[in-house]
Amino acid sequence: MPKRILIIGGYGNFGQFIACRLARHQNIELIIAGRREHLAARFATSLKATNPVHATRIDINDGLAASLEAIRPDLVIHTSGPFQEQGYDVAEACVKAGAHYIDLSDGRAFVAGISAIDDMAKAASVSVISGASSVPALSGAVMDAHKDSFKTLTHLDYGITTAQATTRGLATTAAIMGYAGKPFTRLEGGEMCKAFGWQGVHGQTFKGLGTRYLANCDIPDLSLFPTRYPTLKTQRFYAGLEIPLLHFGLWGLTWLVRMRLIKSLRPFTATLLKMSFLFDFMGTDTSAFYMRLRGLGKDGTPREVRFDLTARSGDGPFIPCMPAIILAERFADGNALPPGSMPCVGLITLEEYLDALNGLDIQSHTDTI
């Protein structure tokens, strides 16, 4: 029988990309869920699916346990952020319902702390996987693919530049607004030092794209990687908007938070997101991800690995969605997911990740210096 996979936020930005891919799998029966059942139903009927696709109303803050009991999913994919404002109620409800759980959280504390329900998940023989997204899933896969080529891996510099002319979700934007202008810690010279969200603006050259501007971002990796890769001395992650006017405009607003003139930019998320769409005509559908790993090679000489991933034709959102897709398809094919709760690091190899991107307008390139 097909595996019943429930996507919470299934008609949202990332939920749609995941659903479109999973709907084609012969061993998957999708259930599209969200707070507005008519939107879930409309999207469900639009899918080109191998098996029937269902739609239902789910509010993660109201009657979730009863909904899961009625639906009886085998696996739940949770895409409804921002996760920075959530606890583990959804994951715990899935465990109690005997369903595996995967989320796309980019919340640093949320992903790093998911092991808090490890005993609960193991007792129920289910898997709870948090952060099935670009970070830490893709970033960790790149690290694992190249770490053994280093005698000592000391520096990690990486980031993402978005495409203006693609869909942008409210939850992802709200997550950035939540820490913009606020302090967080990251590894600098072997110690955890203070940085400020969406500051530290600088230009970064992307292969085939030229220079785009980036700024400091707070992500789960900043807590996970210093332990997973103990020789790291410096780790910096950045993100940026394609259009400089918007990028520097947001940077300017972060000073209101840093100077404590306002508490947060999050209350302005919907307005700022709506305004950003007015500039779509100035942008492209091309986004990119880069990683620079530096340290000493096996022979003791300086070594640098440069990994670049470029997405065109609006295919960029498939990159953060791909870990959940890979894990769901693996499960549907009869392969067991690991019991317990864990961040999505070390579960997907870089080869698997890149193979799953085949057929999309996404290219990767690796150089060693």
N, C-alpha and C positions, 0 to 999 in steps of 0.2 A: 504493500500500500504506500502511496505517496506520503512524505513527511509533511505535516501541517506546520507551516511557518508563518507566524504572525509578525507583521511589521507595524510597530507603533510609530505613528507619524508617517505612514506609508504613502500619503499623497503630498508630503512635504518635499523640500529640495533634495535631500539625499535619499529619502525614502523612495522617491520615484525612480532614481537611477538603479537602486538595489532591486526594486520590484521588476523593472523592465528586464533585467538580466535573469533573475531567478524564475520569472514566469515561463521561460522557455525550457526549464529543466523538467524532464519527464517524471522525476521522482519527487516533485515539490507541488504542494497545493497551498497557494497563497491566501492569506487573510489580510486585507488592507484595513488598517484601523486609524482612527483619529477622533478628535472631539466633534467633528461635523460629519455625520454619517453620509449625508448626501454627496459631499465631496469625495469621500472614500468610495462610494458606489460609482460615481461618475468616472473616477480614475480606474477603478477595477474593470469596468466595462470597456475601457479603452485599450487594455493590455492585450497583446498578442500572446496568449498563454496556451500551454500544452494541456493543462488541467483547469477545471473551473476555478475562478478567482472569486473570493467572497469579500464582503465589506461589512464592517461593523463599527459601532461607536465605542470608543474607549477614552476615558478621562483618567489619566494616571493618578489624579488626586481624589477620585471619587468612584468607589465600587470596583476597583481593579481586581481584587481577589475573586469576586463573583463573576466578573467578565471572563477571567482566565478559566474558571471552573466550567463555565458554559462553553467556551471555545475549545478547550482542551488542546492547546498547541503543543507540538513536540519541541519547538524552538521559537524563541521570541527575539526579534531584533529591535532594539530601542534606539530610535533616532531623534526623539523629541527633547532637545536641549532648551536652554543652556543647562549643562550638567553642573555648573558651578553653584547653582541654586538648589540642587537636589541632593537627597540622601540616597540610601540604597533600598528604598521602599519597593521600587519596581523589581529590582533583582531579587529581593527577598520574597516577593509575591510569586515570582516565577519559580523559585526554588521550592516553595511550599506547594506549588501546583505541579511539580515534577517536570518542569520544562527547562531546557537549556536556555541560556541568556547571553546575548551579545549586544554591546552598545558601541556607539561611535563617539564616546565622550572625549573631549579635549581638555577637560578640567584637571588641572594638575593634582590637587588633593584628592579628587574623586577617583582617578585612575590609580594613583599611588597607594590609596588606602583600601582598594577593593578586597585585599586579602582579609579584611575584617570579617567577612562572611565565608571564609574558606572552610571552616569546620562544618558549617551549616550546609554548604554545597556538597561537600564530600559525603556527609551523612545521607543526603538525598540522591547521591550518585549522579549529579548533574554538573554541567560546566557553566561557570560564570566568567565571561571574558569582557574586560573593559578596555576601551581605547582602540577598538578595531578601526583604525583610521590611518592617515598619513603618518601621524605621530601618535604613539611610538611604533606602530606596526611596520611601516615602510622604512623609517629611519633606523629601527632596530635591525631590520633585514639587511640593509646596506652595511651596517656596522658588523654584523655577524659574518657577512660574505667576505669582508676584507680584513678583519681583525687579526687573523692568523698570519697575514703577510707582514705584520709589524712585530718587531722585537718589543717595542714599547709604543703604544698609541697614546699620544698626549694631548692633541688638540682636535676639537671638532667644531666646525663652523658650517651652518646650514640654514636653509630658509626656503620660503615659498613666495612667489609673486603671482597674484591673481589675474584673471582675465576680466576686464570690465564688461565685455559683451557676453556674459554668461549669467546664469541664475545665481542669485545670492540669497541665502536664507536669513531669516530674522534671528534664529537661535545662534547661529555662528557669529553674526554681527554683534548680538548682545553679549556673547562671551568675551569678545575683544573689548567692547565698551566697558565691561565690568572691571578689567584691570588696566585700561589705558590711563596713563598718568600716575599709577600707583606702584609702589615698590614691590619687588620680588627678588628672590635670590637665585644666583646661578654660579657655576664654578668658574673661578678666575684665579689662575696661578696656584691651584691646589687648595683654595679656600672658597667657601660660599660667600659671595659678595653681593651687594645691592645693585639692582638695575631698575629702570622705570619703564613701564609698559608704553609701547609706541613712541619711545624716545630713542636716542642713539641713532638718528637717521643717517644713512650713508648710501652711496650708490654701489650696486653689484652688477657685474657684467654676466649676462646669461647667454649661453651658447645659442646663436641664431636670433637673439632678441635684442642684443645691445644692453645698454645700462637701464636698470630700473631701481627705484628707491625702496629701501627696506628699513624696518625699525624693530626694536626689541619686542619679543613676545614671550609670554609665560605659558609653558606647556608641560605635560607629564614627564617628558624625557629629562627635564632638568632635575627631577627628583630620582628618576629610575636609573639613568645611565651612570652616575658617579659610583653607584654600587655594582652595577652589572659589568662595567668596564673600569676597574679600579685604578688603572694607570693614567686615566684622563686627568689632566691638569686644568684645562680650559674648555668650556662648552658654551657656545652661543647659538641661539636660534632667533631668526628674524622672519618677518612677513611684511608684505607691502602691497599697496594698491597700484594698479597699472598706470593710472593717470596721476602725474605729479601734483596737480592742483588739489585733488582729493586727498592724496597721501599727506601733503604738507598741511592741508586744512585740518585734518584730524590731529596731526602732530601739534598744531597750534592750540587746539581745544584741550589737549592733554595737560597743558600748562595750567589751565583753570583748576584741574584736579590736583596737580602736584603742588600748586601754591595754596591749596585748600580753600579756594574760592567757591568750589562746589564739591560735593562728596563723590560723585560718580557721573560718568557720561551715559550710564545704562538707561536712565529714564528717557533719554533723547534718541534711543536706538531706532525706533520706528520712523521718526521724522528724518533722521540722518540717512537711513537706508532708502527711504522714498526719494529724498533729494538726490542720492547718488545715481539713481536710474536716469536722471535728466542728462547725465553725461555719457550715456552708453554710446552715443554716436561718435565720441572721441576715442573709443577704445577698440580692442580686438577681441577675438575669441581664443587667444593663446595665453596659457599660463605655464609655469615652470617650477621645478623643485631642484635644489642643488645641495650637495654635501661635499665638504672638503675635510678629509681625514689626514692628520699629519702626526709624525713621530719619527722613530728610528726603525729602519728596516732590519731584516734578519742579520745583515752584515754590519749593522751599527751605523750606517750612513743615513742622512735625512731622507725620508720617504713621504710622498704625498699621493693620496688617491683622490681623484676628482670624479664625482658621479653627478650626471645631469639627466633630468627627465623633463621633456618638453611636450606639452599637450596642446594640440590645435583643434580646430573645428568644434570648439565647445566641449571637448571630451574631458577636460580637466577634472570635473566633479567625480568621474569614475575612479580617480586615484584614491581619494579618501574613502570611497565606498567599497573598494575592492577587497579589503580584508574580511569584511562581513560577508561578502559574496563568496569568497573562497571557502571560508569556514562553513557557511551554509550548504554549499554544494558538496563539500567534503562529507558533511553529516548526511546529506540526502543520498550520497553514494554508498552509504553503509559504513563509513569510517567513524569510529568513536571519537568524540571530543573529550579532552582530558578532564577528569572530575576535579572539582575544587574551583576556587575563584582566583583570578590572576589578571594582570595587565596583558595586553596583546603584544607580547615581546617573545621572540623565539618560537612562535607557533607557525609562522609562514616564512619560507625561505625567499631570498631575492629572486631566484629562478622561478619559483611558483608565481610570485607577484608579477614579474614581467611577462611570463607566459599567459597569465590571465588578461593582460592588457592587449594581447594580440588581437588584431581586427579593429582596434581603435586608432585614431590619429594621434598616437603617443609614441615617442621615440626616446630611447635611453642611450647614454654614451658614457663610457668610463675611460679615464686616462690615468696613467701612473707616472709620477715624476720622481 
